[in-house]
Amino acid sequence: MISKVFSSATYGIDAFLVEVETHGEKQVPAFTIVGLPDNAVKESRERVIAAIKNSGYAFPRTRLTINLAPADIRKEGSAFDLPIAIGILASEGTVRPDLLNDTVMLGELALDGKLRPIRGGLPIAVECKSRGMKRLIVPKESVKEASIVAGIEVYGLESLTEVVNLLNEEVSFTRVYNDLRNLFEDVNEYSVDFRDVRGQENVKRALEVAAAGGHNILMIGSPGSGKSMLAKRIPTILPPLTFEEALETTKIHSVAGILAKDKAVVTERPFRSPHHTISDAALIGGGSIPRPGEVSFSHHGVLFLDELPEFKKNVLEVMRQPLEDSKVTVSRSKMTLVFPANFMLVAAMNPCPCGYYTDPNKECTCNSPLIQKYMSKISGPLLDRIDIHIEVLPVKYKELSSEAGGEPSVNVRERVARARDAQKGRFAEFTSIYKNADMQSAEVRKFCRIDEASSELLKIAMTKLGLSARAYDRILKVSRTIADLEGCEKIKAAHVSEAIQYRSLDRELWKH
């Protein structure tokens, strides 16, 4: 007898339906799985046999052939255990096959028949809804993220026996609902705050500008000056995630299996801080079956690279495409996957190998060639994609010992949100531009026009301070953001002047 059970699998950050077909015939007992299964799927034979027997059902002594269609896409993972087991029971008449036509199910089986969690519950639920399926059955631990999709019945069950009872309508189970309003109640509840930072007012101002325009930023300062402390607080001043951004971010985390068990959806902007020993595949994404990397885990959030020159040069260079295109394309011989990677890059570094080149209190022991070699570890094309460079000087004792706290993050976030709203209105006609940092040369010429005084100031900066030609567009984009923070429609000379100060690495100071 032939039975058919619907399941699903992920491809990139999206999902597709898989038909699990079971054929049994009276021959020498055998159990074969076809349809491009990987090793984890092939090993499901032993788990399925043990789970069916330990759940009190008879395992058929027949030749079983399981086909996972479409057969030209590789299937991976252990989530096909449950549909394979149900397909076998349906072919034997234990489960009513007429109730399987509009139901999708996934789950890894323990040997005693218990269900273990799966990855990708959210994209799978989205795909089930789009394909007109009525029900989705997942393990209880994976039900939260799947249940945020309206328009489909989602059930979180604990064992193979419960699934059989639900399908045969022998026991009634309550479908799971998730109130989206409750999920976003605790948004922006951070354990850190900008009010904890003493001094560093110029750096905090630069970070506010970077957050308002989505600009990439590089902090240069001696050890202990507070670069990491400041970077960790950047998410607290970014605008709250929209529902669409939250869903897209959750998809990535769900597929990768890094979504917290107690969360249905990502409600706070991600902050990722990989170690400098990371490989290019781990940073960008890759593998024989491509998985997202840190740049995708930082989607709609912050990617913090501390000690930037310590990263391998090839690792830094592969970031150029996602910084330019806001996505990562991973190609293999049999597949090409695209992962979103629209993140804000925040990097930190010392000004020289010993770290004290710009420190007013400690003497630098590095000579000019050594400093040049150290700075050259970061290529010009990568620096070209970083809009703001800011020097972080050590905090003076008087500021450290002060009882007065800094400005709280919530106040800064309000200003940033107003600036972002202005940008949304400005770029409403564009489909790929959401903030000032996304502008290309044509948009810069259209939206970043400056008056004669500002033009003269920029000309002086280019010639007298030794600013590079590539800094021109960056200065104009940052000037546009500074004007947005002040609520100004036109860019003024003061805005351009401040933006020029954020190009430290283009000055002659770093070229000697």
N, C-alpha and C positions, 0 to 999 in steps of 0.2 A: 504494500500500500504506500502511496505517496502522500506526504503532508508538506505544507508550506507555512513557515513562520517568518514574520518580518522582524528584522533587527536593523541596526544602523552602525556606521563607523565614521570617523572623522577623516577629512582630507584637507590638510592645512588647518585653518581655523573654522572651516565649514564641515558639514556632514552630508552623507548620502545614505539612502536606504539600501539594505542588503537583504536579499531573499534567501532564507535558509531552507533548502529543499532536502527532504529526507525520503530515501527509497529503501525499503526492506524487502528481501526475498528469501525464500526458504532454501538456503544453501549452507555450505560450511560457514560457521559464524566468523564474521570479520567486521571491521569498523574502519572505514576510509573517509577522509575529509579531502575534498577537492575545491578548487576555486582560488588558487594562489594564497593558501594559508601560510603564515610564518610559524616559527617553532612554538610560540605560545599557543597558537590556535591548534596546532597538531597535538600538543600535550593535553588539550582539553578532553581527549578521549578517555584518559584515565580518571580525570576529575568527574566527568559526566557519568561514567559507569558507577563509580563509587557513590556519587551523590544520589543517583536514582535508586540504587539498592538500599542505601542507608536511610532514604526517605520512605521506605516501605513499599516501593513499586517494583514490579518484576522487570528485569532487563531482558529484552527479546534475544533469543538465541538464533539470530538470523544474520544474513549478510547485509550490513548497513552501509549505505553510501550517502554522505552529506555533501551537498553542493552549495557553495557560497557565491551567489550571483549578485552583481556582474563578475564573471570569472576573470576578467582582464585587469582588475584592480587588486593590488596586494592587500590582504587582510592581516591585521596585526592585533595583538593584545588578547586578553582573557575574557573580554565582555561577551563573546559568542557562546560561552558555556551554557547559559540559561536558554537561549533560543534553540540550541542544538538538543538539549535535554527535553524541552517541550516538544520539539519536532519529533523526537523518537517516541515520546509518550502519545502524541497525537496519531502517529502512524499505527500505533497499537490499539487505539480507541480509548485510551485512558483519559485523554483530553478531547473535548468536542472540537473538531476542526472548523466548524462553521463560525466559531467565536474568535478565530484568529485572523480574519480578513482585514480588520481595521485596528489591529493592536500591534504595537512595536515593543520589543522587550530586549533588555540587556542586563548582564550581570555575571560576575565571576562566581563559580560555585566552589564552596569548601567541600571536603570529602563527606561531611555529614549533611550536606544539602543546604547549608546556610549561604546567604548571598553576601558577597563582598563588594565594596564600592568600585565604581568605574570612573573613567575620565570622559570629559566632553559632554556632560549632561545637558548643558545649555544649548550648544549648537545642534545637538541631536533633537532636542525638543522643538527648536525653531524649524528644522527640516521636516519633522513629523507633522507640524501644523501646516506648513506650506504644501505638503503632499496629501493633505486631507485625511490624515489618520485620526482616529477617535481617541485611542488610549495609548499611554506610554507607561510601561512597567520598568522600574529601576530599583536597585537596592535602596534600602531605607536611608543609608548614609549619603546617597547621591541625589536625594529627592529635592533638596532645598533649591538648588540652582535650576533644576529642570522645571520646577513648578512656577517659576516667575513668568513663563510664557502662557498667556491667556489663550483660550480657545481649544484646549486639549486637556483631557482627563489624565492626570499624573498620579500614579500610585507608587508609594515606597514600601516594598515588602521585604521580609526578613529571610524567607526560605523558599525552596522549590515547592514544598507542600502548600504554602500560602498562594503561590502563583497558580498552581493547579486548581485550588479551591476557588480562586477568583475567576479563572477562565470557565470553570464548570458551573459558576454561580451557586456554589454550595455554601459559601460564606460571604457575607457582604463586608467590603472594606471601604473605608472613607478616603476619598480622593484628597490630595493635598493642595491647599491654596496658599498663596503668598501675597500678602498685601504690600504692594510696592511703596505705598506711603510710609509704612512702618520701617521698611528697609532703609530709607533715606533720612530717618529721624536723627541718626547719630553722625551725620556727615560732618566732616571737619572737626572731629573730636580728637585732637592730636595731643600727645604727651609732651611735646616740646613747643616752645613759643619764642618769637623774636624778642619778647620782653626780657628773656634770660640773658641776652647778649649785651655785655657792657661795652660801650664805645663803638668803634668801627662804623660810625655814621655814614661815611662815604661809601663803604662797602655795602651796607644795608640799602642805601639809595640805589646803587648799581644793581643789586639783586631785585629791587622793586621794579626798576626799568626793564630788566631781563624778563621778569615774570609777566609784566604788562604786555610786552610785545612778543613773548615766546622766543626771546633771543637766547642763543647759546652763549655761555659765559665762561671765562677762564680766570681763576684767582691765582695770583702769584704772590707768595710771601714766605717768610722764614718759618721754620718749624715752631709750632705752638702759638701761632698768631691767630688761630681760630677759624681756619679755612673749612675744616670738616664740620665744625659746630655750626657755622653759617649755612653750609650746604644742606645739612639735615633738616633745616628749618624752612627751606624753600617751598616744599609742598604746602606748608601752612598759610602761605600768602597767595597761592594759585586759586583761581576761581573754582567753585565746586564742579564736580563732574556732572554733565548733563546725562539724562537717562540713556541716550544713544551712545554716548562715550562710555558709560558704565557697562552697557551690554557688550560692546566691542572689546573692552578691556577684559571683562569676565570670560569671554570666549577664549581668549589667548591663555589666560591662567587656567581655565578649565581643561583645555586640550593638553596643556603641559603637566597637569596634575598638581599645580602649586596653589590652587584655590583653597583657602582655609575651610576646614570641615564645618565650622559653625557659621559660614557665610553663604548666602544665596547669590550675592552679587558683590562685585568690588565697588565700594562707595567712596573710597578715598584715592586720591591720585597716587600711583605707584612711585616708590623711591627705591631704586636699585643701585647697589654699590659693589660691583664685582672687584675681586682682588686683581692686582696687576699681573699675576701669573696666568690669567685666563687665556684660553686659546681663541683663535678667530672663529671657529665653529660655535663655541659656547657663547661668544659675544653676539655674533650675527645670526646664528642658526645654521643647522646642517645635520649631518649624519646620513647613513645609508637610506633611512626613511626620515626625511627632513623634519626637524623639530624647531620651534621658535627659540631664539636666543635672548640675551639680556636686553638688546635694543627693542625687541618686541614686548618683553615683559615690562618695559618702561613706557609703553604706548600710553599717550595722554598723561604722562607723568615726567619724572626726572631720572636721568641716568647720570650718576656721579662717578667720575673717574678720578680717584685720588692718586697723587704721585704720577701724573700723566707721562713724564718721560721714561718711567720704569716699565711701561707697557711695551710689548714687542712691537717693532715698527710695522710688521705686516698686519698685526691686530688693529693698530690705529688706522692704517690705510684702508682696510675694508669697511670702515665706518663712513667713508666718503659718500657712497651711494645712498645709504639710508638718511644721512644728513641732508642730502640734496633732494631726494625723491619721497621721503617720509614712508618708505616701504622697503622691504628686503625681498629680492627674488632669488630663490635657491633652486638651481637646476641640477637634475640628475639625468642619467641616460633614459630612464623610463618615466620621469615626471618633472614638472616644474611647478613649484609652489610659491605663492606670494604671501608674506606676512606683513601686517601693518607695523610701522615703526615711526610714529609721529611723536617724538619725545623732545624734551628740552635737555640739551647736554650741559652739564655743569662739571668743569674740570678744575683741578687744583695742582699746583706744582711749586717747587722751590725755585728761586731765581738762579741758583747755581748748584753744583754738586755738594758743597758744604752747607748751603742753605742760607747764608748770611750776607749775600751781596748787597741787598737793599736794607739790611737791618741797621738802624742808627746806633745800636748799643753794642753790637759784636762785630769784630773784624772778620772780613772774608779772607779765606786762605787760598782762593782759586785765582789763577791767572787768566788773562783774556782768551787764549786759545782753548783752555779747559771750559770756560763758560760758553764759548761759541759752540764747542762740540756738544755740550749738554743741551743747549737750546736747539741745536739742529736735529735732535731726535724727533722733534715735532715738525712735520713737513709743512711747507708753505700752503699747499692745497687744503690741508686740514685746518690750519689757522685761518684760511680764507673763509671757512664756514663757521667761524666763531666770531660773533659780532662784538662782544664786549670783553676787553682785557682790563682787569682791575688789580692794583697793587694792594696787598693786605699787610699793613705794618703792625708790629707788636702793640698791644694795648698798654697804655701807661698805668702806673700803680694807682694814681688818683681816680681814674675811671673804673679800674677793677674793684677798688674798695668802696666805691660809691653805693649808697643804699638805694638810690633812685634807679628804678628799672627802665628798660627801653620801651619803645612804642610797641604795644601788643600786636600780634599777627592779624587779629581780626580787623584792626583799623587799616592796616596796609592792604589787606585782601579786598576791602571795600573799594579802595582807590583802583586797585588792579582790575577788579570786576567792571568798574565804570569804563576804564580804558578799553577793555576787551569788548564791551557792548558797542562802543563807538566804532571799533574796527569791524565788528560783525555787520553793522549798518553800511560801512564804507565798501565792504567787499561782498555785499549781498548778491551781486550779479555774477560773481565768480564761484565756480564749483570746487576749486582746489586751493583757494586762499581763504584762511580764516583769521589770520593775525598778521601783524606787520612783518614778522620774520619770514613769512611765506612769499613775500613779494619778489618777483623777478625784475629784471632791468626795465621792462616796459611799464610795469606798475609803479616802480620807483619814480620814473620820469613823470607819471601822471599824478601820483598822490603826494610826492615829496618835493614839490616846487618850493624854491627858496627865493627870498628877496635879494637885492643887490648887496646889502650889508652882510648877510649870511654867506653869500657867494664869495665876497672878498675875504671873509674870515676863513672860509674853507680853503681858499687859494693860498693864503698865508700858511695855514697848517700843512698843506701838502708840500710846500717848498721849504719853509723854515724848520719845521719839526721833523722833516724826513719821512713823512707818512707815505706809505706805498699807494700805488694807483688802485689796488684792489680794495683799499679801505674806503674809497669814495662812496660806493653804494651802501656799505655797512654803516657809515656815519649818517647818511641820509635816513636810513631805516630806523636807526636808534633815535635820531632827532624827531622823527614822526611819532615814535612812541612817547618820548618826553613831552611833546606837545599834547598828545592824547591824555596823558596823566594830568596835565594842567587844564584840560578842557578847551584847548586852543585849536581852531580850525586851520590856522596858518602856522607854519614853522618859523620861529623867530631866531634871531642871532644867538640869544641865550641858550636855546635848545641845541643849536649846532655846536656852540662852545662846550657845553657839557658832554655831548656825544664825542667830541674830539678827545676829551680826557680819557675816554674809555678805549683808547687804542694804544696801550702801553707798549706792546711788542712791535709796533710799527715805528717807534721813535728811535732816534739815533742812539739813545741811552743803551739799547740792547744790541747795538751793532759794533761796539768797540770792546 
